Each structure stands twice: as C-alpha cells, then as structure tokens.
Amino acid sequence: METKTPQNSYPKLAKALGVSNIILKREDLNPYGSHKGRSIPLMIETYIKKGTTNFVISSSGNAALASIRYIQENNKVNTKVTLKILIGKNIEQIKYRLLQNEITDENIIIEQVHNPKQTAFKMDKEKIAVNLRQSTDDLALTGYKSLTKELKEIKNLQAIFIPTSSGTTAQALAVINTQIHIIQTTNCHPIAENFDKNFENTDRSIAGAIVDKVAHRKEKIIELIKKSQGFGWIATDKEIRKAIKLVKEKTDIDISPNSALSIAGLQKAIKNNWKWNGTIVCLITGK
C-alpha cells in the first residue's frame, strides 16, 4: 500500500525564488491520486480488519478519489465493501464527472445531498457506515507516517510548506524537526488567520480543496506551528496563479491550484523577509 513519491531538487526554481535549494514532494504522483492516498487507504484497511463493510465519505476531491481507488482494489481480491460518496447539490460538474469516471465497481455510488458532512455524520452515528473523516480520526495521522519517513531522509531540511484544509497533514508532519508552514486561501483560513493578517476575505478561491472552516485540529496545529518556529500563510488567487506559472516555466511541471498553495506560501514568506540557508520542501498535494 505504501508507495514512495519523488522528492527532487529544482535548481532553476530555487534560483528564481531566491532560496538555496527547493524540493517538490510529488504527492500528485501517488497511485491513489494525492497525499490523501497515504491516510485514506490505511483507514479503510484498518476498519475492514475490524469487520466494517460499509463506508461513507463527504468529499468531492482527493479524499473521495483515494477512497474509490483503494476500495476498487480491495474488492477485486477481498470481501467486497461498499462506499457511498456524498457530494453537495452545487458541485462543479467537472468534479462530478471526474469522480464518476473513476468508478468501475457497482459497490461504489455517488449521491448528491443538501448537507454532505451532516449526512455522513448521521450515517456513522446510526452505524449504517463508517465515516471516513480525516479531520477527527487520528488513524489519518498514522497514515502519514510513511510520508514523514520519506521527508526525514532529506538533508538539512529547514522548512516544509503544506497546503491544508483540516490541518491533518500538517499535524502529522510536525514530528519532523523543521519549520512547519501551512497555507490556506482567502476564502477559507481558520488556522492561517492566526498568523497571517495581510489578506482580504473572498467568497471563492481557485484552490477549492481548502474547505474546512471549523478545523477541529486548529488549536493543536497552531501550537505545533509555533513550536516549530514556522508560520501560517493566506494566498490569493493571483498569488496562486503566479505560482502555477512559475513552476511551469522553471520545471515544466503542471501543478493544480491546491498544490500551488505551497509555492505561493513560500513566495509570500520570502516577500516577508523569511530566510533559510538549507532545503525547503513544497508539498505538491494532488491533481
């Protein structure tokens, strides 16, 4: 289940940014589609071993994709389990089609409801299905141990820039002895707003995966960021687009707006006179 993803240096990008060394951690090349492929499969596997046969998830993005791919793999060789993916009524059609096109197993269905999170919580409470919710389930932290192990191999690592919604990935990676920087959007920033005050709220963001406005892990993550001497950053759509363009020009890699948050956060840090003389990692989270 564990698959190492590339973590390579990009000298041209480092020079353009004005840092000594930058590594892009390519979680977008994870076979389950993103960094969520570290935690979601382990969560499902653990619950299956406990006898769970029905799962539900409220997601229209990377978590849903990882769930689909892992359960389809499982159902080919093991006892079949079911997955219900709950999405909102106003989901973008392109997201809906991408998920639908992934499904080849009749045990996996997508259902549009008015309140996906609440519906998933209710199904879990009524023991209809286990809710795959990383923001409150510490099994997710265990799933990121493989990512932590890979990043610890990097010499002279001084900072990691992590796009985050619930903060789960950041909490898991905080065991590494380095600065933890999290990046959120002008639309959703319950953690980063405790650090970055230089922004204006917006109704939307092109980095649409940052959606957790409650952030149950918030207080713990704020504590861990401060302890690491890192920071939280809030990126505008303009900054995200600038980051996408820069990465393409200097590395010929196409990254998603959600992944570009890591670069946008680094650029904002540099603009605010943060300096390092070692290696910086930017997490390229997914498609």
N, C-alpha and C positions, 0 to 999 in steps of 0.2 A: 504493500500500500504506500510505503514511503518512497518518494521519488525526488532525488536531488535536482534542483533547478540551477541554471547558470548564474554565476556571480563574477562578472568580468569587469575589468577596468576600461575606461574610455578616455584616453589622454586628450583627445580633441575637445570633448565635452568639459573635461576638467579645466582645460586652459580657457575655454570660453566663459566658464563660471568663475574662474579665478581661485580654484582650490587645488591642493596638491594632488589628490587622487580621488576619483569618484567611481564607485562600483554600482552598477544597476543589478539589483537582485530580481531575476526574471521569473516571478511567480506567475506571470501570464503564460508561461510555458509549462506550467503544471498540467499533467494529463486530465485533471478534474477542472481545469479552466482558470484557476486563480489560487490565491493564498488560502481561500476557504477549503481547498482540496486537502489542506493539512488537518483541519479540525472536523469538518462535517463527516468524512468517511469514518474517522475514529469514533465519533459519537454514535453513528449508526451501528457500526460493528459492535461496540460495547453494549448497546441496548438489545441488539439481536441475540447476543450471548446470554442476556438476562431473560430472553423469551419474548421480546417485543416483536410484533408482526405488522403493526400499523404505525405509520409516521405522518406527521403533518408539518408543513413549514410555511411561514408567511414571508415570501421573498419573490422578487421578480428579476433577480440578478444572479450574482456569483454563487450565493449560498444555494439557491434553487438548482443552478446548473451542476454544482458539485454533488448535490443530493441525487439528481436524476442519473448522472453518470455512474455513481457508486452503486446505487440500488439496481440499476440495469445489469451491472457486472455481477452483483451478488445473486440476482435472480436467475442467471444463466447456469449457476453451479450449485447454489444452496437453496434452502427452503425459501419460497417466494414470500416477499413482504410487499406491503402497499405503501404508496406515497401520495398524499394529496397536497398540491401546491396551491396556496391561497394567494390570489392577487387582487388588487383593487379594481374597481369599475372603470377608473380613468387611466389605466395603464397605457403606455405608449404601445401602439400596435407592433412596432418593430421588436420591442422586448417580448411581447406575447408570442410573436412568430418564431423568434429565436429559441424560446423555451419549447414551444410546440414541436419545432423541427428536431429537437434533441430526443424526443420521446419515441421509443420503439416498443415499449413494454406496456401491455394493457393494464398492468397493476399500478401505473402512474397516471394521475389525472391532474388537470389544471382546472381550478374553479374560481370564477370571479365573484367576489362578495363585497359588501359595503365596508366592512371592518375586518380586514385580514388578520391583524395581530390579535384582536379580541376573540375572533372566531377560533384561531389556533389555540389560544389560551384556554378557551371554553372546552374544546375537544380534549385537550390534555387533562384538564380538571375532571372531566367526566369519564376519563380513562378510555376514550374512543381511540386515541392515537397519542403517541409521544411527540411533543412539540420540539422540533429542532431549533432551539433558540440560543445562539452563542452568547448573547448579552447577559444571560443569567445562569447559564450552565457551565460550571467550571471544568467539565470534560473538554470543552473547547480549548482551554488553556493547555491541557495535556497534549492536545493535538498539535500545538505549535512547538512542541519540544524539538521536533526534527528540524524546523526552521531555525530555531535558536542554536542548535548544534552546528548547523552549516555556517551561520554568521559568525560563530565563535572562532571559526578557522581563519578568519580574515585578520591579518596582522595590522597592528597599530590602528585599530578601528576606533574612531573618535566620536562618531555621531551616526544615528540611524534616523532617517526621515520616513514617517509612516502615515499614509492616508488612513483615516479611521472614522468609523461611524459610532459604534458602541464603545470602542476602545479596547476590545478584547485582545487584538493582536499586539497592541502596544503594551498591555499589561503582561502578556506572555513574554515579550522580548525584553522587558525591563530587568530580567535576571542577568542580562549581559552587562558587563562593566563598561558602559559607554553612555553618552548623552542620548536621551530619547526625545525626539521631536515629533509631535503629532500635527497633522494638517487637516483642517476641516474647511467648510465652504461658508460663503456669506449668507447662505440660506439655512444652514444647519451647523451649529458650532457650540454645543453645550459644554464641551471640555475646553476647546481652544480659547473661548472668550474669557477664560480665567487668566490668560496670559496676554494675548494679542488684543489691544484696544483700538488698533488702527484699521477700522473697516466700517462699512455701511451695510446694514441688513438688506437682503434682496428676497424676492418671492421665490426665485428659482436659481438653480445652478446647473451648469452643463455636466458637473460631476454628480450625477444623480444617485450614486450609491450611498452618499452620506445623508442618512435619513433619520437616524435615531436621536430625536430631540429630548428624550428622557435620560439616556445614558446612565443605566444603573451602576455602572462601574466608575462613574465620574470621580468621586472623592478619592478612591484608591489610586486612580490613574494620575490625578493631579499631584498626589503625594509622591508617586514614583517618578514623575517627570521632574519635579523639583529636586528630589534626591539625586537624580542622575545629572543635574545641572543642565537639563535640556529646556524645551520651551514648547508652546503651542502656537500654531500659525493659522491664519484665516486667509484663504486665497480667493481672489475674484475670478470671474470668467476670463477677463482679459489676461490675467497672470497665468491662468491655466492654458489658454491658447498659446501664449508666448512660450511656455514650457514645452508644449507639444511640438511647436515649430523648431525650437532649439534642438531638441533631442533628435528630430528627424534630420536636421541639417548636419549635425555633428556625428551621428551614429548610424543613420539610415534605418532607425527603428521607429515603427509607428506605435505610439502608446495611446491608451484611452484617456479621456479627461480625468477619470478617477485615479489612474496611475500617475498622471501628470501632476497631481497634487503634491507628490513628494518632491518633484523638481521645483515646482512653484514655491513650496515652503522653504526649500534651500535657498532659492533666489531671494526670497524676502528676508531670510536670516542674514545673508551676505549684505543686502542693502542696509540692514540694521547693524552692520559692523561686527557680526559674529565671525570669528576666525578660527581656523584649525590648521595644524601642520601635518596631519595624518590622513587617514582614509575616511571618506564619507560614503555611507550606503543610502541609496534611494530605493525604496521598495516599489517595484512595478507590480501592482497587486493583481491585475487581471485584464481581460479584454475590455 
